[in-house]
Amino acid sequence: IFVNRTFSESLLIALLRPNRSLVIVVAVVAAALGGTLLWPLASGLFQFGPLHLDDLAVTLTSGIAVLVCLELLKHFWRERLKA
């Protein structure tokens, strides 16, 4: 979602631009994920184990790395489309 919002402008500008739908979608996804991780019945249903700090760090780092890589690739895509 975040990468597609920023194809023509910088990531920071795209994230600061108001978008009510994006806020609602991110909030619902975060609530659903949080609910499945924190509610014991849902955690047992999906067989989720306990989250540790290193698990969260790997997940956050991976997400940021993918976002940065895609942002860098968009510069090459834009140059290719102009040629």
mmCIF file as gemmi writes it, N, C-alpha and C atoms, coordinates in Angstrom:
data_model
loop_
_atom_site.group_PDB
_atom_site.id
_atom_site.type_symbol
_atom_site.label_atom_id
_atom_site.label_alt_id
_atom_site.label_comp_id
_atom_site.label_asym_id
_atom_site.label_entity_id
_atom_site.label_seq_id
_atom_site.pdbx_PDB_ins_code
_atom_site.Cartn_x
_atom_site.Cartn_y
_atom_site.Cartn_z
_atom_site.occupancy
_atom_site.B_iso_or_equiv
_atom_site.pdbx_formal_charge
_atom_site.auth_seq_id
_atom_site.auth_asym_id
_atom_site.pdbx_PDB_model_num
ATOM 1 N N . ILE Axp A 1 ? 0.836 -1.192 0 1 0 ? 1 A 1
ATOM 2 C CA . ILE Axp A 1 ? 0 0 0 1 0 ? 1 A 1
ATOM 3 C C . ILE Axp A 1 ? 0.877 1.252 0 1 0 ? 1 A 1
ATOM 4 N N . PHE Axp A 2 ? 1.877 1.281 0.87 1 0 ? 2 A 1
ATOM 5 C CA . PHE Axp A 2 ? 2.701 2.484 0.985 1 0 ? 2 A 1
ATOM 6 C C . PHE Axp A 2 ? 3.553 2.717 -0.255 1 0 ? 2 A 1
ATOM 7 N N . VAL Axp A 3 ? 4.039 1.659 -0.857 1 0 ? 3 A 1
ATOM 8 C CA . VAL Axp A 3 ? 4.87 1.808 -2.047 1 0 ? 3 A 1
ATOM 9 C C . VAL Axp A 3 ? 4.043 2.32 -3.216 1 0 ? 3 A 1
ATOM 10 N N . ASN Axp A 4 ? 2.851 1.801 -3.41 1 0 ? 4 A 1
ATOM 11 C CA . ASN Axp A 4 ? 2.009 2.239 -4.517 1 0 ? 4 A 1
ATOM 12 C C . ASN Axp A 4 ? 1.538 3.684 -4.36 1 0 ? 4 A 1
ATOM 13 N N . ARG Axp A 5 ? 1.441 4.174 -3.134 1 0 ? 5 A 1
ATOM 14 C CA . ARG Axp A 5 ? 1.036 5.567 -2.914 1 0 ? 5 A 1
ATOM 15 C C . ARG Axp A 5 ? 2.114 6.536 -3.338 1 0 ? 5 A 1
ATOM 16 N N . THR Axp A 6 ? 3.34 6.077 -3.456 1 0 ? 6 A 1
ATOM 17 C CA . THR Axp A 6 ? 4.46 6.99 -3.632 1 0 ? 6 A 1
ATOM 18 C C . THR Axp A 6 ? 5.118 6.896 -4.992 1 0 ? 6 A 1
ATOM 19 N N . PHE Axp A 7 ? 4.434 6.408 -6.003 1 0 ? 7 A 1
ATOM 20 C CA . PHE Axp A 7 ? 5.11 6.199 -7.284 1 0 ? 7 A 1
ATOM 21 C C . PHE Axp A 7 ? 5.55 7.499 -7.934 1 0 ? 7 A 1
ATOM 22 N N . SER Axp A 8 ? 4.822 8.575 -7.73 1 0 ? 8 A 1
ATOM 23 C CA . SER Axp A 8 ? 5.173 9.825 -8.4 1 0 ? 8 A 1
ATOM 24 C C . SER Axp A 8 ? 5.813 10.854 -7.474 1 0 ? 8 A 1
ATOM 25 N N . GLU Axp A 9 ? 5.864 10.589 -6.179 1 0 ? 9 A 1
ATOM 26 C CA . GLU Axp A 9 ? 6.45 11.548 -5.249 1 0 ? 9 A 1
ATOM 27 C C . GLU Axp A 9 ? 7.192 10.813 -4.145 1 0 ? 9 A 1
ATOM 28 N N . SER Axp A 10 ? 7.807 11.571 -3.262 1 0 ? 10 A 1
ATOM 29 C CA . SER Axp A 10 ? 8.599 10.941 -2.207 1 0 ? 10 A 1
ATOM 30 C C . SER Axp A 10 ? 7.7 10.238 -1.196 1 0 ? 10 A 1
ATOM 31 N N . LEU Axp A 11 ? 8.283 9.302 -0.485 1 0 ? 11 A 1
ATOM 32 C CA . LEU Axp A 11 ? 7.554 8.536 0.514 1 0 ? 11 A 1
ATOM 33 C C . LEU Axp A 11 ? 7.021 9.438 1.621 1 0 ? 11 A 1
ATOM 34 N N . LEU Axp A 12 ? 7.821 10.363 2.073 1 0 ? 12 A 1
ATOM 35 C CA . LEU Axp A 12 ? 7.404 11.257 3.152 1 0 ? 12 A 1
ATOM 36 C C . LEU Axp A 12 ? 6.208 12.115 2.742 1 0 ? 12 A 1
ATOM 37 N N . ILE Axp A 13 ? 6.228 12.663 1.555 1 0 ? 13 A 1
ATOM 38 C CA . ILE Axp A 13 ? 5.101 13.48 1.078 1 0 ? 13 A 1
ATOM 39 C C . ILE Axp A 13 ? 3.834 12.63 0.971 1 0 ? 13 A 1
ATOM 40 N N . ALA Axp A 14 ? 3.979 11.42 0.457 1 0 ? 14 A 1
ATOM 41 C CA . ALA Axp A 14 ? 2.806 10.545 0.307 1 0 ? 14 A 1
ATOM 42 C C . ALA Axp A 14 ? 2.233 10.142 1.659 1 0 ? 14 A 1
ATOM 43 N N . LEU Axp A 15 ? 3.082 9.919 2.65 1 0 ? 15 A 1
ATOM 44 C CA . LEU Axp A 15 ? 2.583 9.53 3.968 1 0 ? 15 A 1
ATOM 45 C C . LEU Axp A 15 ? 1.959 10.692 4.714 1 0 ? 15 A 1
ATOM 46 N N . LEU Axp A 16 ? 2.421 11.906 4.454 1 0 ? 16 A 1
ATOM 47 C CA . LEU Axp A 16 ? 1.869 13.081 5.139 1 0 ? 16 A 1
ATOM 48 C C . LEU Axp A 16 ? 0.577 13.582 4.498 1 0 ? 16 A 1
ATOM 49 N N . ARG Axp A 17 ? 0.323 13.167 3.26 1 0 ? 17 A 1
ATOM 50 C CA . ARG Axp A 17 ? -0.907 13.565 2.576 1 0 ? 17 A 1
ATOM 51 C C . ARG Axp A 17 ? -2.091 12.873 3.253 1 0 ? 17 A 1
ATOM 52 N N . PRO Axp A 18 ? -3.11 13.613 3.63 1 0 ? 18 A 1
ATOM 53 C CA . PRO Axp A 18 ? -4.252 12.996 4.326 1 0 ? 18 A 1
ATOM 54 C C . PRO Axp A 18 ? -4.972 11.972 3.448 1 0 ? 18 A 1
ATOM 55 N N . ASN Axp A 19 ? -5.275 10.831 4.046 1 0 ? 19 A 1
ATOM 56 C CA . ASN Axp A 19 ? -6.014 9.798 3.348 1 0 ? 19 A 1
ATOM 57 C C . ASN Axp A 19 ? -6.774 8.985 4.396 1 0 ? 19 A 1
ATOM 58 N N . ARG Axp A 20 ? -8.043 9.276 4.53 1 0 ? 20 A 1
ATOM 59 C CA . ARG Axp A 20 ? -8.871 8.638 5.555 1 0 ? 20 A 1
ATOM 60 C C . ARG Axp A 20 ? -8.98 7.133 5.352 1 0 ? 20 A 1
ATOM 61 N N . SER Axp A 21 ? -9.093 6.697 4.111 1 0 ? 21 A 1
ATOM 62 C CA . SER Axp A 21 ? -9.209 5.265 3.822 1 0 ? 21 A 1
ATOM 63 C C . SER Axp A 21 ? -7.956 4.51 4.251 1 0 ? 21 A 1
ATOM 64 N N . LEU Axp A 22 ? -6.796 5.086 3.995 1 0 ? 22 A 1
ATOM 65 C CA . LEU Axp A 22 ? -5.549 4.441 4.395 1 0 ? 22 A 1
ATOM 66 C C . LEU Axp A 22 ? -5.468 4.306 5.908 1 0 ? 22 A 1
ATOM 67 N N . VAL Axp A 23 ? -5.863 5.333 6.628 1 0 ? 23 A 1
ATOM 68 C CA . VAL Axp A 23 ? -5.846 5.285 8.089 1 0 ? 23 A 1
ATOM 69 C C . VAL Axp A 23 ? -6.777 4.191 8.598 1 0 ? 23 A 1
ATOM 70 N N . ILE Axp A 24 ? -7.951 4.084 8.005 1 0 ? 24 A 1
ATOM 71 C CA . ILE Axp A 24 ? -8.918 3.064 8.431 1 0 ? 24 A 1
ATOM 72 C C . ILE Axp A 24 ? -8.377 1.664 8.146 1 0 ? 24 A 1
ATOM 73 N N . VAL Axp A 25 ? -7.823 1.45 6.961 1 0 ? 25 A 1
ATOM 74 C CA . VAL Axp A 25 ? -7.302 0.131 6.601 1 0 ? 25 A 1
ATOM 75 C C . VAL Axp A 25 ? -6.142 -0.257 7.52 1 0 ? 25 A 1
ATOM 76 N N . VAL Axp A 26 ? -5.205 0.652 7.762 1 0 ? 26 A 1
ATOM 77 C CA . VAL Axp A 26 ? -4.069 0.347 8.633 1 0 ? 26 A 1
ATOM 78 C C . VAL Axp A 26 ? -4.545 0.069 10.056 1 0 ? 26 A 1
ATOM 79 N N . ALA Axp A 27 ? -5.512 0.823 10.539 1 0 ? 27 A 1
ATOM 80 C CA . ALA Axp A 27 ? -6.036 0.602 11.892 1 0 ? 27 A 1
ATOM 81 C C . ALA Axp A 27 ? -6.732 -0.753 12.008 1 0 ? 27 A 1
ATOM 82 N N . VAL Axp A 28 ? -7.531 -1.116 11.019 1 0 ? 28 A 1
ATOM 83 C CA . VAL Axp A 28 ? -8.239 -2.408 11.051 1 0 ? 28 A 1
ATOM 84 C C . VAL Axp A 28 ? -7.243 -3.567 10.979 1 0 ? 28 A 1
ATOM 85 N N . VAL Axp A 29 ? -6.248 -3.453 10.111 1 0 ? 29 A 1
ATOM 86 C CA . VAL Axp A 29 ? -5.249 -4.518 9.991 1 0 ? 29 A 1
ATOM 87 C C . VAL Axp A 29 ? -4.455 -4.645 11.286 1 0 ? 29 A 1
ATOM 88 N N . ALA Axp A 30 ? -4.048 -3.523 11.873 1 0 ? 30 A 1
ATOM 89 C CA . ALA Axp A 30 ? -3.297 -3.562 13.131 1 0 ? 30 A 1
ATOM 90 C C . ALA Axp A 30 ? -4.148 -4.149 14.259 1 0 ? 30 A 1
ATOM 91 N N . ALA Axp A 31 ? -5.412 -3.787 14.317 1 0 ? 31 A 1
ATOM 92 C CA . ALA Axp A 31 ? -6.299 -4.331 15.352 1 0 ? 31 A 1
ATOM 93 C C . ALA Axp A 31 ? -6.51 -5.834 15.167 1 0 ? 31 A 1
ATOM 94 N N . ALA Axp A 32 ? -6.702 -6.269 13.932 1 0 ? 32 A 1
ATOM 95 C CA . ALA Axp A 32 ? -6.896 -7.699 13.671 1 0 ? 32 A 1
ATOM 96 C C . ALA Axp A 32 ? -5.639 -8.489 14.021 1 0 ? 32 A 1
ATOM 97 N N . LEU Axp A 33 ? -4.49 -7.997 13.623 1 0 ? 33 A 1
ATOM 98 C CA . LEU Axp A 33 ? -3.245 -8.684 13.939 1 0 ? 33 A 1
ATOM 99 C C . LEU Axp A 33 ? -2.984 -8.681 15.438 1 0 ? 33 A 1
ATOM 100 N N . GLY Axp A 34 ? -3.182 -7.531 16.068 1 0 ? 34 A 1
ATOM 101 C CA . GLY Axp A 34 ? -3.012 -7.453 17.511 1 0 ? 34 A 1
ATOM 102 C C . GLY Axp A 34 ? -3.964 -8.371 18.253 1 0 ? 34 A 1
ATOM 103 N N . GLY Axp A 35 ? -5.202 -8.432 17.789 1 0 ? 35 A 1
ATOM 104 C CA . GLY Axp A 35 ? -6.187 -9.312 18.416 1 0 ? 35 A 1
ATOM 105 C C . GLY Axp A 35 ? -5.817 -10.776 18.301 1 0 ? 35 A 1
ATOM 106 N N . THR Axp A 36 ? -5.329 -11.183 17.139 1 0 ? 36 A 1
ATOM 107 C CA . THR Axp A 36 ? -4.968 -12.591 16.975 1 0 ? 36 A 1
ATOM 108 C C . THR Axp A 36 ? -3.704 -12.943 17.757 1 0 ? 36 A 1
ATOM 109 N N . LEU Axp A 37 ? -2.839 -11.966 17.956 1 0 ? 37 A 1
ATOM 110 C CA . LEU Axp A 37 ? -1.616 -12.251 18.713 1 0 ? 37 A 1
ATOM 111 C C . LEU Axp A 37 ? -1.828 -12.198 20.218 1 0 ? 37 A 1
ATOM 112 N N . LEU Axp A 38 ? -2.74 -11.352 20.674 1 0 ? 38 A 1
ATOM 113 C CA . LEU Axp A 38 ? -2.905 -11.137 22.114 1 0 ? 38 A 1
ATOM 114 C C . LEU Axp A 38 ? -4.068 -11.912 22.732 1 0 ? 38 A 1
ATOM 115 N N . TRP Axp A 39 ? -5.045 -12.308 21.96 1 0 ? 39 A 1
ATOM 116 C CA . TRP Axp A 39 ? -6.198 -13.046 22.475 1 0 ? 39 A 1
ATOM 117 C C . TRP Axp A 39 ? -5.836 -14.534 22.493 1 0 ? 39 A 1
ATOM 118 N N . PRO Axp A 40 ? -5.781 -15.139 23.663 1 0 ? 40 A 1
ATOM 119 C CA . PRO Axp A 40 ? -5.326 -16.531 23.759 1 0 ? 40 A 1
ATOM 120 C C . PRO Axp A 40 ? -6.115 -17.521 22.899 1 0 ? 40 A 1
ATOM 121 N N . LEU Axp A 41 ? -7.424 -17.334 22.781 1 0 ? 41 A 1
ATOM 122 C CA . LEU Axp A 41 ? -8.218 -18.249 21.959 1 0 ? 41 A 1
ATOM 123 C C . LEU Axp A 41 ? -7.796 -18.171 20.486 1 0 ? 41 A 1
ATOM 124 N N . ALA Axp A 42 ? -7.609 -16.967 19.979 1 0 ? 42 A 1
ATOM 125 C CA . ALA Axp A 42 ? -7.191 -16.798 18.582 1 0 ? 42 A 1
ATOM 126 C C . ALA Axp A 42 ? -5.758 -17.28 18.387 1 0 ? 42 A 1
ATOM 127 N N . SER Axp A 43 ? -4.883 -16.994 19.335 1 0 ? 43 A 1
ATOM 128 C CA . SER Axp A 43 ? -3.5 -17.47 19.236 1 0 ? 43 A 1
ATOM 129 C C . SER Axp A 43 ? -3.442 -18.992 19.193 1 0 ? 43 A 1
ATOM 130 N N . GLY Axp A 44 ? -4.27 -19.634 20.01 1 0 ? 44 A 1
ATOM 131 C CA . GLY Axp A 44 ? -4.318 -21.088 19.998 1 0 ? 44 A 1
ATOM 132 C C . GLY Axp A 44 ? -4.895 -21.633 18.707 1 0 ? 44 A 1
ATOM 133 N N . LEU Axp A 45 ? -5.915 -20.951 18.179 1 0 ? 45 A 1
ATOM 134 C CA . LEU Axp A 45 ? -6.536 -21.388 16.927 1 0 ? 45 A 1
ATOM 135 C C . LEU Axp A 45 ? -5.531 -21.368 15.774 1 0 ? 45 A 1
ATOM 136 N N . PHE Axp A 46 ? -4.737 -20.3 15.692 1 0 ? 46 A 1
ATOM 137 C CA . PHE Axp A 46 ? -3.75 -20.164 14.623 1 0 ? 46 A 1
ATOM 138 C C . PHE Axp A 46 ? -2.391 -20.743 15.004 1 0 ? 46 A 1
ATOM 139 N N . GLN Axp A 47 ? -2.292 -21.299 16.219 1 0 ? 47 A 1
ATOM 140 C CA . GLN Axp A 47 ? -1.065 -21.899 16.738 1 0 ? 47 A 1
ATOM 141 C C . GLN Axp A 47 ? 0.105 -20.926 16.722 1 0 ? 47 A 1
ATOM 142 N N . PHE Axp A 48 ? -0.144 -19.681 17.15 1 0 ? 48 A 1
ATOM 143 C CA . PHE Axp A 48 ? 0.908 -18.675 17.266 1 0 ? 48 A 1
ATOM 144 C C . PHE Axp A 48 ? 1.644 -18.877 18.578 1 0 ? 48 A 1
ATOM 145 N N . GLY Axp A 49 ? 2.947 -18.812 18.528 1 0 ? 49 A 1
ATOM 146 C CA . GLY Axp A 49 ? 3.756 -18.868 19.732 1 0 ? 49 A 1
ATOM 147 C C . GLY Axp A 49 ? 3.94 -17.46 20.283 1 0 ? 49 A 1
ATOM 148 N N . PRO Axp A 50 ? 4.567 -17.351 21.439 1 0 ? 50 A 1
ATOM 149 C CA . PRO Axp A 50 ? 4.786 -16.024 22.016 1 0 ? 50 A 1
ATOM 150 C C . PRO Axp A 50 ? 5.789 -15.223 21.181 1 0 ? 50 A 1
ATOM 151 N N . LEU Axp A 51 ? 5.556 -13.925 21.095 1 0 ? 51 A 1
ATOM 152 C CA . LEU Axp A 51 ? 6.472 -13.043 20.364 1 0 ? 51 A 1
ATOM 153 C C . LEU Axp A 51 ? 7.569 -12.568 21.304 1 0 ? 51 A 1
ATOM 154 N N . HIS Axp A 52 ? 8.787 -12.593 20.792 1 0 ? 52 A 1
ATOM 155 C CA . HIS Axp A 52 ? 9.916 -12.1 21.55 1 0 ? 52 A 1
ATOM 156 C C . HIS Axp A 52 ? 10.417 -10.818 20.886 1 0 ? 52 A 1
ATOM 157 N N . LEU Axp A 53 ? 11.228 -10.081 21.604 1 0 ? 53 A 1
ATOM 158 C CA . LEU Axp A 53 ? 11.735 -8.817 21.084 1 0 ? 53 A 1
ATOM 159 C C . LEU Axp A 53 ? 12.54 -9.014 19.8 1 0 ? 53 A 1
ATOM 160 N N . ASP Axp A 54 ? 13.309 -10.085 19.717 1 0 ? 54 A 1
ATOM 161 C CA . ASP Axp A 54 ? 14.086 -10.322 18.499 1 0 ? 54 A 1
ATOM 162 C C . ASP Axp A 54 ? 13.18 -10.642 17.307 1 0 ? 54 A 1
ATOM 163 N N . ASP Axp A 55 ? 12.059 -11.307 17.541 1 0 ? 55 A 1
ATOM 164 C CA . ASP Axp A 55 ? 11.097 -11.574 16.464 1 0 ? 55 A 1
ATOM 165 C C . ASP Axp A 55 ? 10.531 -10.266 15.906 1 0 ? 55 A 1
ATOM 166 N N . LEU Axp A 56 ? 10.154 -9.38 16.803 1 0 ? 56 A 1
ATOM 167 C CA . LEU Axp A 56 ? 9.61 -8.086 16.378 1 0 ? 56 A 1
ATOM 168 C C . LEU Axp A 56 ? 10.66 -7.257 15.655 1 0 ? 56 A 1
ATOM 169 N N . ALA Axp A 57 ? 11.912 -7.318 16.123 1 0 ? 57 A 1
ATOM 170 C CA . ALA Axp A 57 ? 12.985 -6.56 15.476 1 0 ? 57 A 1
ATOM 171 C C . ALA Axp A 57 ? 13.236 -7.067 14.061 1 0 ? 57 A 1
ATOM 172 N N . VAL Axp A 58 ? 13.25 -8.382 13.877 1 0 ? 58 A 1
ATOM 173 C CA . VAL Axp A 58 ? 13.454 -8.95 12.54 1 0 ? 58 A 1
ATOM 174 C C . VAL Axp A 58 ? 12.306 -8.555 11.611 1 0 ? 58 A 1
ATOM 175 N N . THR Axp A 59 ? 11.087 -8.617 12.11 1 0 ? 59 A 1
ATOM 176 C CA . THR Axp A 59 ? 9.921 -8.263 11.298 1 0 ? 59 A 1
ATOM 177 C C . THR Axp A 59 ? 9.956 -6.803 10.886 1 0 ? 59 A 1
ATOM 178 N N . LEU Axp A 60 ? 10.223 -5.925 11.833 1 0 ? 60 A 1
ATOM 179 C CA . LEU Axp A 60 ? 10.276 -4.492 11.533 1 0 ? 60 A 1
ATOM 180 C C . LEU Axp A 60 ? 11.41 -4.167 10.571 1 0 ? 60 A 1
ATOM 181 N N . THR Axp A 61 ? 12.577 -4.753 10.798 1 0 ? 61 A 1
ATOM 182 C CA . THR Axp A 61 ? 13.723 -4.509 9.927 1 0 ? 61 A 1
ATOM 183 C C . THR Axp A 61 ? 13.454 -5.013 8.513 1 0 ? 61 A 1
ATOM 184 N N . SER Axp A 62 ? 12.846 -6.168 8.392 1 0 ? 62 A 1
ATOM 185 C CA . SER Axp A 62 ? 12.529 -6.719 7.071 1 0 ? 62 A 1
ATOM 186 C C . SER Axp A 62 ? 11.532 -5.835 6.319 1 0 ? 62 A 1
ATOM 187 N N . GLY Axp A 63 ? 10.514 -5.375 7.016 1 0 ? 63 A 1
ATOM 188 C CA . GLY Axp A 63 ? 9.527 -4.5 6.387 1 0 ? 63 A 1
ATOM 189 C C . GLY Axp A 63 ? 10.139 -3.199 5.902 1 0 ? 63 A 1
ATOM 190 N N . ILE Axp A 64 ? 10.991 -2.602 6.717 1 0 ? 64 A 1
ATOM 191 C CA . ILE Axp A 64 ? 11.651 -1.351 6.327 1 0 ? 64 A 1
ATOM 192 C C . ILE Axp A 64 ? 12.602 -1.599 5.162 1 0 ? 64 A 1
ATOM 193 N N . ALA Axp A 65 ? 13.329 -2.718 5.186 1 0 ? 65 A 1
ATOM 194 C CA . ALA Axp A 65 ? 14.26 -3.033 4.096 1 0 ? 65 A 1
ATOM 195 C C . ALA Axp A 65 ? 13.524 -3.205 2.77 1 0 ? 65 A 1
ATOM 196 N N . VAL Axp A 66 ? 12.404 -3.895 2.786 1 0 ? 66 A 1
ATOM 197 C CA . VAL Axp A 66 ? 11.621 -4.078 1.554 1 0 ? 66 A 1
ATOM 198 C C . VAL Axp A 66 ? 11.098 -2.737 1.047 1 0 ? 66 A 1
ATOM 199 N N . LEU Axp A 67 ? 10.61 -1.891 1.955 1 0 ? 67 A 1
ATOM 200 C CA . LEU Axp A 67 ? 10.106 -0.573 1.568 1 0 ? 67 A 1
ATOM 201 C C . LEU Axp A 67 ? 11.206 0.27 0.944 1 0 ? 67 A 1
ATOM 202 N N . VAL Axp A 68 ? 12.386 0.264 1.539 1 0 ? 68 A 1
ATOM 203 C CA . VAL Axp A 68 ? 13.512 1.042 1 1 0 ? 68 A 1
ATOM 204 C C . VAL Axp A 68 ? 13.937 0.499 -0.361 1 0 ? 68 A 1
ATOM 205 N N . CYS Axp A 69 ? 14.035 -0.821 -0.495 1 0 ? 69 A 1
ATOM 206 C CA . CYS Axp A 69 ? 14.419 -1.413 -1.789 1 0 ? 69 A 1
ATOM 207 C C . CYS Axp A 69 ? 13.423 -1.062 -2.886 1 0 ? 69 A 1
ATOM 208 N N . LEU Axp A 70 ? 12.149 -1.142 -2.592 1 0 ? 70 A 1
ATOM 209 C CA . LEU Axp A 70 ? 11.141 -0.798 -3.596 1 0 ? 70 A 1
ATOM 210 C C . LEU Axp A 70 ? 11.168 0.682 -3.941 1 0 ? 70 A 1
ATOM 211 N N . GLU Axp A 71 ? 11.44 1.524 -2.955 1 0 ? 71 A 1
ATOM 212 C CA . GLU Axp A 71 ? 11.571 2.957 -3.227 1 0 ? 71 A 1
ATOM 213 C C . GLU Axp A 71 ? 12.749 3.208 -4.159 1 0 ? 71 A 1
ATOM 214 N N . LEU Axp A 72 ? 13.865 2.53 -3.933 1 0 ? 72 A 1
ATOM 215 C CA . LEU Axp A 72 ? 15.029 2.69 -4.803 1 0 ? 72 A 1
ATOM 216 C C . LEU Axp A 72 ? 14.756 2.167 -6.207 1 0 ? 72 A 1
ATOM 217 N N . LEU Axp A 73 ? 14.052 1.065 -6.308 1 0 ? 73 A 1
ATOM 218 C CA . LEU Axp A 73 ? 13.723 0.511 -7.618 1 0 ? 73 A 1
ATOM 219 C C . LEU Axp A 73 ? 12.815 1.437 -8.422 1 0 ? 73 A 1
ATOM 220 N N . LYS Axp A 74 ? 11.963 2.182 -7.741 1 0 ? 74 A 1
ATOM 221 C CA . LYS Axp A 74 ? 11.046 3.082 -8.453 1 0 ? 74 A 1
ATOM 222 C C . LYS Axp A 74 ? 11.794 4.16 -9.208 1 0 ? 74 A 1
ATOM 223 N N . HIS Axp A 75 ? 12.942 4.584 -8.707 1 0 ? 75 A 1
ATOM 224 C CA . HIS Axp A 75 ? 13.739 5.582 -9.423 1 0 ? 75 A 1
ATOM 225 C C . HIS Axp A 75 ? 14.206 5.019 -10.77 1 0 ? 75 A 1
ATOM 226 N N . PHE Axp A 76 ? 14.615 3.748 -10.782 1 0 ? 76 A 1
ATOM 227 C CA . PHE Axp A 76 ? 15.023 3.116 -12.03 1 0 ? 76 A 1
ATOM 228 C C . PHE Axp A 76 ? 13.827 2.925 -12.954 1 0 ? 76 A 1
ATOM 229 N N . TRP Axp A 77 ? 12.676 2.548 -12.402 1 0 ? 77 A 1
ATOM 230 C CA . TRP Axp A 77 ? 11.474 2.375 -13.22 1 0 ? 77 A 1
ATOM 231 C C . TRP Axp A 77 ? 11.054 3.696 -13.858 1 0 ? 77 A 1
ATOM 232 N N . ARG Axp A 78 ? 11.124 4.775 -13.094 1 0 ? 78 A 1
ATOM 233 C CA . ARG Axp A 78 ? 10.747 6.082 -13.643 1 0 ? 78 A 1
ATOM 234 C C . ARG Axp A 78 ? 11.667 6.47 -14.785 1 0 ? 78 A 1
ATOM 235 N N . GLU Axp A 79 ? 12.976 6.26 -14.629 1 0 ? 79 A 1
ATOM 236 C CA . GLU Axp A 79 ? 13.927 6.592 -15.67 1 0 ? 79 A 1
ATOM 237 C C . GLU Axp A 79 ? 13.685 5.757 -16.924 1 0 ? 79 A 1
ATOM 238 N N . ARG Axp A 80 ? 13.334 4.509 -16.726 1 0 ? 80 A 1
ATOM 239 C CA . ARG Axp A 80 ? 13.054 3.625 -17.87 1 0 ? 80 A 1
ATOM 240 C C . ARG Axp A 80 ? 11.796 4.034 -18.611 1 0 ? 80 A 1
ATOM 241 N N . LEU Axp A 81 ? 10.787 4.512 -17.859 1 0 ? 81 A 1
ATOM 242 C CA . LEU Axp A 81 ? 9.55 4.937 -18.497 1 0 ? 81 A 1
ATOM 243 C C . LEU Axp A 81 ? 9.744 6.223 -19.277 1 0 ? 81 A 1
ATOM 244 N N . LYS Axp A 82 ? 10.654 7.072 -18.852 1 0 ? 82 A 1
ATOM 245 C CA . LYS Axp A 82 ? 10.91 8.338 -19.541 1 0 ? 82 A 1
ATOM 246 C C . LYS Axp A 82 ? 11.657 8.112 -20.843 1 0 ? 82 A 1
ATOM 247 N N . ALA Axp A 83 ? 12.479 7.069 -20.894 1 0 ? 83 A 1
ATOM 248 C CA . ALA Axp A 83 ? 13.33 6.824 -22.084 1 0 ? 83 A 1
ATOM 249 C C . ALA Axp A 83 ? 12.546 6.283 -23.247 1 0 ? 83 A 1
